[in-house]
Amino acid sequence: MGHPTDDDTVVILRKLAYFIPSFYALYYAVALVYVLGFDLPMSRFGYVPFNFEDDDFKPLKRDDGETDRELPLASWLALVTTMPLTTVLIFFIVKNTRKAWDYAMTISFTHLVACIIVRQAFPTNWIWWVTMAVTTFMLSSLGEMSIYYLHDMKEIQLEQ
């Protein structure tokens, strides 16, 4: 019995056990910055990472009487900000260039499932889908490049 590799189920599950809660902790931290920055009511804070419906996600100004008219913009900005920042989690938790894409896709799929469960509806908003596709690609690319250039290339010893 040799050393466990990154392809072993136990290693993958352990990394996911760190990665998924860390992603949502980061997401809520970023969402909190936007909720406080836009002076939104804290009663809507819990749903910010899971907003995807047309009325919840379009960054349009609402009626002047509404206190949460910037909630769609805060939700969108939280998603757009969180996904690239997740590169740091991929770098420190995944630590494998070949697996960066897998973890980026896994967190995006997990977030889709969490959104469906929380909102009890399937996302039909095209803005949400385009944003998820672009940020997932960006997360995958940034994750692979950061691990490759900041971790894997360090291990190569050049003769002098």
C-alpha positions in Angstrom: 0.0 0.0 0.0 1.7 3.2 -1.2 1.1 6.8 -0.5 -2.3 8.2 -1.4 -2.4 10.3 -4.6 -4.7 13.2 -5.7 -6.7 10.6 -7.7 -7.7 8.6 -4.6 -11.3 9.0 -3.5 -10.4 9.7 0.1 -8.1 12.5 -0.9 -10.7 14.0 -3.2 -13.4 13.8 -0.6 -11.1 15.4 2.0 -10.2 18.3 -0.3 -13.9 18.8 -1.1 -14.7 18.8 2.6 -12.4 21.8 2.9 -13.1 23.4 -0.4 -16.9 23.6 -0.4 -17.4 25.2 3.0 -14.4 27.5 2.4 -16.1 28.6 -0.9 -19.3 29.5 0.8 -17.5 31.2 3.7 -15.7 33.3 1.1 -18.9 33.9 -0.8 -20.8 35.1 2.3 -17.8 37.3 3.3 -17.9 39.0 -0.1 -21.7 39.2 0.0 -21.5 40.9 3.4 -19.2 43.6 2.0 -21.7 44.4 -0.8 -24.7 44.2 1.5 -23.1 46.6 3.9 -21.7 48.8 1.1 -25.1 49.2 -0.5 -26.7 49.6 2.9 -29.2 46.8 2.2 -31.3 45.2 4.9 -29.6 42.3 6.6 -32.8 40.3 6.4 -32.0 39.6 2.7 -28.3 38.8 3.4 -28.8 35.0 3.5 -30.2 34.8 0.0 -27.6 36.9 -1.7 -25.4 34.0 -3.0 -28.5 32.2 -4.3 -30.3 35.0 -6.2 -30.9 34.0 -9.9 -34.4 34.9 -10.8 -35.1 37.7 -13.3 -36.3 40.1 -10.7 -33.5 39.2 -8.3 -30.6 39.4 -10.7 -31.1 42.3 -13.1 -29.0 45.3 -11.9 -31.9 47.7 -12.6 -33.1 50.5 -10.4 -36.4 49.7 -8.6 -39.1 51.9 -7.2 -37.9 54.6 -4.8 -39.9 53.1 -1.9 -38.0 49.8 -2.0 -35.1 49.6 0.5 -33.3 46.7 -1.3 -33.3 48.1 -4.9 -29.5 47.4 -5.1 -29.9 43.8 -4.1 -29.7 42.5 -7.7 -26.5 44.4 -8.3 -25.0 43.2 -4.9 -25.9 39.6 -5.8 -24.3 39.8 -9.2 -21.2 41.6 -7.9 -20.8 39.0 -5.1 -20.8 36.2 -7.7 -18.4 38.0 -10.1 -16.1 38.8 -7.2 -16.2 35.5 -5.4 -15.4 33.2 -8.3 -12.0 34.7 -9.1 -11.2 34.9 -5.4 -11.8 31.2 -5.2 -8.6 30.8 -7.1 -6.8 31.2 -3.8 -8.8 28.2 -2.4 -7.9 26.1 -5.4 -4.2 27.1 -5.0 -4.0 26.2 -1.3 -6.5 23.3 -1.1 -6.3 21.5 -4.5 -2.6 22.0 -5.2 -2.8 20.1 -8.5 -2.8 21.6 -12.0 -4.7 18.7 -13.5 -7.4 18.8 -10.8 -8.0 22.6 -10.8 -10.6 22.3 -13.6 -12.4 19.5 -11.8 -12.8 21.4 -8.6 -13.9 24.6 -10.5 -16.6 22.6 -12.3 -17.5 20.8 -9.0 -18.0 24.0 -7.1 -20.1 25.5 -9.9 -22.3 22.4 -10.1 -22.6 22.3 -6.3 -23.6 26.0 -6.3 -26.2 25.3 -9.0 -27.7 22.5 -6.9 -27.6 24.7 -3.7 -29.4 27.5 -5.6 -32.1 25.1 -6.8 -32.5 23.7 -3.2 -32.6 27.2 -1.5 -34.8 28.9 -4.1 -36.8 25.8 -4.9 -36.7 26.7 -8.6 -34.4 26.1 -11.6 -32.4 29.2 -12.8 -33.8 30.5 -16.0 -32.2 33.9 -16.0 -29.7 34.2 -18.9 -27.6 36.7 -17.0 -27.0 34.2 -14.2 -26.1 31.5 -16.7 -23.7 33.6 -18.7 -22.1 34.9 -15.5 -21.7 31.4 -14.1 -20.2 30.1 -17.4 -17.7 33.0 -17.7 -16.7 33.0 -14.1 -16.3 29.2 -14.0 -14.0 29.3 -17.0 -12.1 32.1 -15.4 -11.8 30.2 -12.1 -10.6 27.1 -13.9 -8.0 29.0 -16.0 -6.8 31.1 -13.1 -6.6 28.1 -10.8 -4.6 26.1 -13.3 -2.2 28.9 -14.1 -1.7 29.8 -10.4 -0.8 26.3 -9.4 1.3 25.7 -12.5 3.4 28.9 -12.2 3.4 29.4 -8.5 3.7 25.8 -7.3 4.7 23.4 -10.1 7.4 25.6 -11.7 9.1 26.1 -8.3 9.9 22.4 -8.1 11.9 22.5 -11.3 15.6 22.9 -10.6 17.6 24.5 -13.3 21.3 23.8 -13.6 23.5 26.8 -13.3 
